[in-house]
């Protein structure tokens, strides 16, 4: 990140850059920015969100306030800005923005990337900032030529005087535009969709060349002069702490510089990471395992099942479930359960920090700039304004890097050592000290009429409460634990969704699609069971019940059509279907499989995905994200489980927490529906339908229901 990005502040609305190349620097606030400025009578809004710098060298730098973790947000936001600005795509550059209140994500109240909010929260502000810059360049050109602004137009990084065909480049106008008063600029208009040059077209990623040639800097790549390296020994039991330790053998290893106790354990500091790891192996630590040493998956499962027998705070109530069940011709009651899951990012957690007397610099692959900044400020005692967060590329995030535990460790060690320190986690560290996708249990109760159509649909979820991490919950109700169930789209006259909170002492966090990841499985598995009990085709049942939900219905019908639902398959193959909405997007999957019941093996041959996520910024990115979600969802359904025994995670690495292998990879088709309205996020919403579509296909093959994930060999017998 350039030093200019670090020096910018919220009062920098229109000025020359401090980075050596002068030009036009535009800041902008959230929707209503121009109107808000005019109402306030001030050219400097209090809360800005990002900047666009047009240099005199014709380069356009777009400051990206979201974290790039493979989801292509860097390219998508650059496309939004460049299209509205009418600049030459070849001249676009990007930089990651610093941590600052001006970059607060309005969905979270902090600066961060997650919850599929990257594109939706940047769509209007980026377009407004770019349109403002484009208008200012037109005004500057008109003044220079002494002509009316109405005679001038923007085109590919130039302003054209239409009557004479004269042109001026954006770079040549940048300084003049920087001298204009924003409030004197009139007629700022956003483009209409039919005027877009880039948006809606498949575009290559801007960061691909950087990743191919090795110049893209991930957190694990960071190097600072005089840097030391550290690893941390942490208590293997959740909530445990250091009772005592003996560092003599560790310090005897050549290259080990020091061994220090920090909040999260014992840090071994050395002149390289390998030596630090060798020192940790030699370290003798006695742990106080605390009250969670007897915690087990079996005990947690029992607690969840017990809680599911008791009513809890209501998330949604339609009609009268009790009366509906009393009148139902057929009743169904089933239980489902999913395990804890790790994030398992390819780049393990890491962070580099440099703490001095008057400032702290943090280089981190983080999704949470504000949290990282505040964490470092708390540890150092510095004002947050003196903490500088340098966001690198992220080697996967999936919600794990919304935490700041790895940042805290680096800052603590650097403060103690008085030098820059990189803390690196091993794969085992990462697997055993995660903030896991929550374990969850659901009890479904349904009632069918004499014709086999559902008249009652009820689900009770028992799980930990993720949002309790951030403050007390009213009535112990956590909306994230029931998301995608509390807005069930099916037209059923009697619906009840309630929740029972069950705390487990296992750290939980945001995992790709969060509550929808398990609730999609509960919802769509149960709908298939209802279809079977009522002797209905699973697809036709959904079609009828989604008649009042047109966007759900559209993706369902598209997926079924493209998959050939109802048409003959090769011998031994079957299909399953599911449709789920989350993060304002709509997705349906049809999964085609075969099962070898003798060998208890499963082969996923084909996944057909139909999705609707509003206006499509870059269809290439949407396609890639859908495929990524499908792989992530298949991995979890087929292999994913974090199990607890003796208060410890039993899994260590990819040998016992398996990923989907190449030989397991199905053919995937992604069908993107024509988008209406503003774009929604697309990094998560294709995960939830994967598990139920797969398990519904298994039922079609074996006649056995999978109600507990991951899928086991006995489920295929």
N, C-alpha and C positions, 0 to 999 in steps of 0.2 A: 504494500500500500504506500502511496506517495505521502511525503510529509505534508503536502497541501491538504490532503483529506483529514489529517489529524488536526490541522489548525483551524478548520472551518468551525463556525459556531452558528447558533440559531439566529443571530442578528445579521448574518451574511446573506442578504437577499439578492443584491445585485452589486457586484464589485469585480475588480480585477483579481485574477488568481494570484496566490502568493507563491506559485510553483515555478516561476520563471517565464512562463508563456502566458501573456495576458490574454484576456478574452472575456466571453460572456458566461457568467455563472448564474444559473437560475436555481432558486430554491422554491419549494412548494409545500403547501399544507394539504390536509385531507379535504374531501369533497366540499365544495363551496369556497375554495381558497380565494378566488378573485373577488367574490361577493363579500367574503369576510374581510379582506383587505380594504375594500372600498368602505365598508361599514365602519371599520375602525379608523379610517382616515390615516393609515400608516403604511408606508412602503415596506415595513419589516414585520411580518407576522411573528407572533411569539413562538408558535410551534410549527417549525418546518419539518419536512420528512426526507427529502433527498435533493440531490443537485445534478444539474447537467452543465458541463463545461464545454463551451465551444472555443477552441483555441485558435489563435491567429495562424496556426499551421494547418488549419482545416480539419484537424482531428476532433472528434466529438467523444468526450469521456462521460460515461454514465456511471454514477455512483450507485452500486447495488447494495441495498440495505437488508437483503435476505441472504441466508447462507446457502451456498451451492454444495449439495451433497449427492450429486448425480441426477437430480430431478430436472435439470436444465433450466432452473429459474434464472440464471444469469443470462442465457440467450433469450428467454421469453421476455424478461423485463427490458432488455436492450431492444428487442423488436418493437415492443409497445412504444418506447420513447422514440426510436429512430423513424418509425412510420409516421407518427404524428408530427415529428420535427421535419420530415421530408429531407433527411440527410442521406448521403451516400453510405450504404451499408459497409463498404470497404473501409470507410474512415472511422468506424465506431470502435471505441475501446471501452473497457470496463474496469472499475476498481471497487473493491469491497469497502463499504462505508465504515466509519469508526463507530464506537458505541457512544450514543448521545441521545438525549431525550427527544430530539427532533425526529428520531427514527422509530418512535414507539409504534408498535403494531396495535391498531385500535381494537383488535379482537382480544388481545391479552393485557393491554395496559403496560406492556414492557416491550423492549426491542427483542424480537426473536422470530424464528421461522419454524412453523409447525402447524398442525391442524389444517393442512391444505389451505392455508391462508395467504400464501405468497403472492399468487397472481390476483386473487380477488381484492386484496387490500391495496394493491399497487395500481390497479387498472385505471381508475379515475385520476389519482394524483399524478401519475406519470404522463398521462395524456394531456392533462391540463398544463403541466410544466412545459412539456414539449410544444404545445400549441402557443403558449405564452412566448417562448423563445422564438418560434417561427414568426410570430406577429411582430416582435421587436426587431428582428432582422429585416422584415419587410419595411417597417417604418424607417429604420436606419438607411436602407437603400433608397427609399423615396426621398428622404431629406438630402441625401448625397447627390441625387440626380435632379432634385428640384421638381419632382413630379408628384402626382397624386398616388397615394397608397393603393387605390383601387386599380391602378394600371400595373401593379406589381404582383408577382406570384412566386411561390417557392417551388423549386424543382431540383432534386438530387444534389443538395448542398450548395445550391446557388439561388440567388434572387434574380428573376427575369423581368425586365421591363417589356411587357407584351407588345406595345406599339413599335418599339425600335429593335427588339430582340437583344438589347444590351444585357449583360450579366455581371453580377458580382458574386464572388464566393462568400460562403459563410465566414471563413477565416478573415477575409479582408474587411468584413463588416463587424466583427466581434467587438472590437474596442468601441466603435461608435454606438453599437447597441448597448454596451455596458454603461454608457453615459446617459441613457434614457431613463426617465422616471416611469416606473411600472404603472402608476395610476394615470399616466397620460396616454397609455396604450389602450386603444378602444378596439372593439370588434374581434375579440379573441373567440375563435370558433373551432370547435373540435371537428375532425373529419367525420363524414358519414361512411358507413361500412363499404359502400361501393367505390370509395376513394382510396382504400387501403392498398398499399403496394406490397407490403411484407406480411401483414397480419392475415392469418388464415391459410398461409402457404407453408408447405414443409420446408424448413430451413435447417441447414447444418449448424451444429453447435459451435459457438465461438470458442469454447474451451477445449475442443477436441485436439487441435494442433498442440496446445500447451501440454496436454496429457500424453500425447504421442511422443513429443520431443523431450519430455521430462522437466519442462520449465514450470509446470504448475506446482505450486508449493502447498503441500498438505501439512498438517500439524507435525507429523512425524518427520518431515523434511527440514524443519526449522533448525538453523544453526546461528549462534551468536558468538562473538569473540569471547574467549575465556569461559565458555560454557561447561558446566558440569552436568552429569547425568545421574538420575536417581530412579530407584524402584522402591516400592513400599510393601512391607509385610503387614497384612491386615488380618484381623481375627477371622478365622473361618466360620465362626458362629455369628449369626445376626445379632447385633447389639452387644457383642462381647468387647473386651478391652484388654489392654496390656496389663498384666500383673507385675511382670519383671522381665528383664532381658539381659543377656550377656553378649557384648559386641566384640569380645577379644578375638575370636577366630575370624570374624568378618573383617576386622581392621587389619589382620595379619596378611590378608590377600593383597598383593601388589596392585596399586591403582585405586584401592578404596581410600577415599579422602576422609570420610566421617560416617558415623552412624548416629542418627538423632531421632528422638521421639517426637511425633507430630500428632495432631488430633485423631487421625485415622489409623495410626499404627506406628511402625518403625521404618524410617527411611534410610536406605543405604545409598550413600553418595560416592560416585567414582568418576574416573576420567573417561569412561565409556559405559554404555548400557550393559554390555555383556559382563563386564567386571562387576558392575553393581548387582547383577543377577547372581553371579557367583558368590558375592558377599552375602546376599540375602540367604542363599542356601546354607551358608556357614553360620548364620545368625541363630542364637539360641533364645527363644522367646517362650515364656510361660504365660498362657492366656487365662484371663478370668472370663469364662464362657457365658456367665450371666444367666438370666432366667429362661433363655430360649434354647438351651442345650438339648432339651427333649422334644423339640418341635419336629413333626414329621408330616409328610404328605398324607399319610393315612389318617392322621388326627385332624388335619385341616379338612380333608374330604368329608369326614364324619360331621364336623362342625357345620359345614356348608349344607349338608343334607338335612341336619336337624333344624337349621334355621329356615329351610325351605318349607317346613311344615307350619310355620307361623306367619300370619299376615303382617305386612309392614306398610310404610308410607306409600301412598298411591301415586304413581307416575301418570297414569291415564285411566279414566273410567268412562265408559260409554254404555248406556242401557243398564240392565240389571242382570249380572252374571248368575247370581243365585237362582233367580226365577227362570232364567234361560236354561240352566242345567236341569232344574226340576222338570221342565217341559221337554227336554231333549230326548230323542228316540235312542241315541247312542252317545256314550260318554267315553272320553279318552283321557288318560292321565299318564304322563311320561316324565322322566327326569334326564337331563343332559348335564355334562360336566366337561370343562376344559381346564388344562393345567396352566401353571406359570410358564411363560416363554421368555427367553433371552432375546436381545436385539441382535447380537452376533455381527456387528459391523465388521467389514473387512479390515478397516484401520482400527486397531485397538485404541482405547482411550489414551490420550497423551496431552501434555501442555508444557509450554516453556514460559518461564516467568523471570523477570529481572526486577528486583525490589531495591530501590535506593532510598535515601533519606527523604526525598521530596516528590518521588513519582514511582509508579509501578507500571511496567509494560508486560502484557500478557499476549502470547501468540498461541492461539488455540483453534482447533476445528470445532467450533461451538455453534449450536443453534440458539443460544441464549446470551446475547451480548449484555443486556442489562443485569441479569443474574450473575454473570461472570464478573462484571465490573463491581457490583455491590459486594460480592464475595471477597474480591481482592481488597476493596476498600475496608471492609470489616477486619480482615486479618492484618492489614498494614497500618490501620488507623488513619489512612489518608482520606482526603475528600475524594468522592468518586470522580470529580473533574480531573484529578491527578492520576487516575488510572486509565490507561490506554489499552483498549482491546484491539488486537490485530487479528482479524478473522481470516483464516486460511481456507483452502478447499477442505471439504470433509470427505473422508473415505467411508461414506455411509453415515446415516444419522438415525432414521426410523424412530426418533423421539428420545433415544438414549442421550444424545448430546444436548438435550434441553436441561440436563443436570449440570451442576457446577462442582461436583465432588473432585474431579480430576484437576480442575482449575485450583481449587483450594489447596490441594497437596503441593502443586508446583509453587504456589505463592508462599506457603509456609516454609518449604525447604529453601527457596531462594532468600527469603528474609533471614533465615538462620545462617545461611552460608555466606551472605553478602556477595553473591555472584549470580549470573544467569544460570538457571537449572532447568533441564528438561526431564520431566517425569514421564516414564513410559510404562504402560501396563502390558503384561504378557497376555496371551489368549486365555490362559487359566484365570488370571486376575479378572479379566473382562467377563468371563463366563460365571464366575462365582461371586462377583461383587457388583452385579447389575442392579438396575431398578426395573423389575420384571413386569411383563404383561400380567395383569392380575389373573389369579385363578377365579373360576366362576361356576356356579351351579344354577340351573334353571328348571323349574317344575312347570310343565305345561298342562293345562286342563282345557279340554274342548268338548263342546256339545254339538251334535249333528241332528238335523231334522229327519223326518221319515224318508225324505228323498236323498239323503246323504250330503246335504249342504250345511256348512257350519253356521250355527246360530250363537255360539259362545266361543270366545278365544281368550284365554287367560294365561299369563305367565308371571311367575314370581322368581326374581333373581336374588340369589344370595351370594355376596362377594365382598371383598374389601372395598372401601370407599376411597377412590383415588383422590378426589377433590378435598378430602379431609386433610391432606397434606398442606393445604393453603389456608386453612382456617376452619372454624366450627361450621358444621352443616345443620341447617334447619331441619328438625325432625329426623336427623341422621339419614337424610335422603341425598343420594349422589346421582345426579343426572347422567354422568358419564357411564355409570354402571348399567343403565337401561337404554342408552341411546340406540336408535334403530328399532327398538321395541316400543318406545313411548310414542312413536309416530307411525305405527304399523298401518300400511295403506289399504289393507283389505276391507272391503265393505261387509262387515260382520256386525249384526245389531247389538251384540253384547260383548264388550271388551274390558278387560281389567289387567293392568300391569302394576305390580308393586315390588318393593325392594326390601331386603333384609341385609343390614350391614354386619359383616363378619371380619373382624380384624385378625391378622395372622402373624404379625411381626416381621414378615418378609417384605423388604422394600419393593414398592411398586412404582411404576412410572408410565409415561406415555409411550405406547407401542403402536406401530403403524396401523392406523384406523381405530386404535384405542378400544372403547367399549363395543363398537360396531364389529370388531374382529370376532368376538365370541357371540354377540347377540344376533348377528346375521346367521350364524350356524344354528342357534336355538330357533330363530324365527322360521327359517326356510326348511329345516329338517322337520319341524313340527307341521308345517303346511303340507309337506309330502305325506306325513303320517295321516293327516286329516283326509287327504285325497284318497289314500288307500282304504281307509275305514269307510269312506263314503262311496267307494267304487268309482272314483273319478280319475280321468287322466290328469296327471300333475300339472301339465301345461294348461289344459282347458279349465281346470279349477281356478288357477291363478287369473286367467283371462277374464273369467266371469266376475271374480271378486275385485278386479282392478279396473272395472268399467268406468269408475269415477276418478281414476288416477291416471290421466293420459300419458304422462311422461314415464311412469313405471310400465304401463302397458306397451308403450312404443318400443322400449328397449327389450322387453320380454318377447314381443312378437318378432322383432328383428333378429334376436339371438336364435329363436326357434326356427325361423325361416331359413337363416343362413346355415344352421346345423342340420336342416332337413328333418326336423322333428316329425315323427309319424311315418317317415319313409323307412324302408328296410335298410338294415345295416349288415355289414359282413358278419358271417357266423361267429358267435361268441362275443360280439360287442353290444354294449348297451349305453344308454344316455341317462344323465341326470340334469336337472335344471334348478336354477335359483335366481331370484332378483332381490336386490337390496339397495336402499338409498342411504347415503351418508355423506356428510360434508357438501350438501346441496347438489350432489351428483347422483345419477341413476345408472345402475349397472345390472345386466343379466348375463349369466354364464350358462352355456350348455357344455357339459363335459362328457366325453365319450371314452369308455374304458373297456377292458376285458379283465376277467379274473380267472386265474388258475386255482380252483378250489383244492385240488389235490396237493399242490405245492404251497398253497396259501400265499400267493403272490398276486400283485396287481400291476397292470400296465395302463397308464393314462395315455391315450392315443392323440386326443384332440381336445382343445378348448376353444369354444367360439364365444367371443365377448362382444356384447353390444353396449354402448355407453352414451350417456348424454351429460356433458358437463358445461352446458351453456356455450357461449361464443368460444371458438377454438383459436387460440393465439398461434400455436405451432402444432399442426397435426402430427408431425414427426415425433415431437416430445410426448404428446398424449398417447400415441401408439406405444412408444417405449415404456412409458410409465405403466400402462395397462399390462404389458408383458411382465414388467418387473413385479407388479402386484400379484400377478398370477403365480409366478415362481415363488414369491414370498409366502403366498397362501398355501400352495401345494407343499412347500417345505414344512410349514407348521402342521398341516393336516396329516401328512404322511410320517413325519419324524419328530416334531417339536414337543419337548416336555422337559421342564426343569423340575426335578424331584428333590424333596427335602428329607433328610434323615439326620437325627442328632443335631438339628439346628443348622445343618450344613447343606450346601448344594452338592448333589452327587455327580453332576456333569463337570467335565474339565476342559474339553476341547472338541474339535469337530469329529473325533472318533466316537464320542458318545453323545454329542449334540449335532446330529447329522444335517447336512444341507442336501438339497436336491442335486443329483448328479446329472452329468450330460446324458447318460443312457436312460435317465428317467424323464427327460425333457419331452413334453408333447409338442405337436404342431399347434400353433396358436394363431387364431384369426381375430383381428380387432376391427370392429365396425363402429365408426364414430358417427353418431346421429348429427344432423344439421343443428347447430347450436342456436338457441334463442336466448336473448337477454345477455347479461354480463357473464364473463367466465367464472367458473367455480374452480376449486382446486382439483387436481387429478392425481396426486401422489399417493393416495390411500384408498380411495373408494372402490377400487376393483379387488381389494383383498377379501372383504366379508362374504361375497357370494361363492368363493372358491370351495371352502370346506363343505357347505351344504350340498352344492351341486355334485361334488365328488361322492359324498356319502349317500346321496339319493341314487346315484348311479350304482353304487355298491349294492343297495337294496334291490335295484332292478336285476342285478346279476345273481344275487345270493338269496334274496328274500329275508335277509337279516339287516336290522337297523344298527347303525353306528351311532351311539348316544354319548360316547366318551372319546375324546381325542387325546393323543393321536391314534390313528387307525392301527390296530394290532393284527397279527397274523390270524388269530382266532376269529376276527371279524370277517375273514375271507374264506373260512372253511365251508 
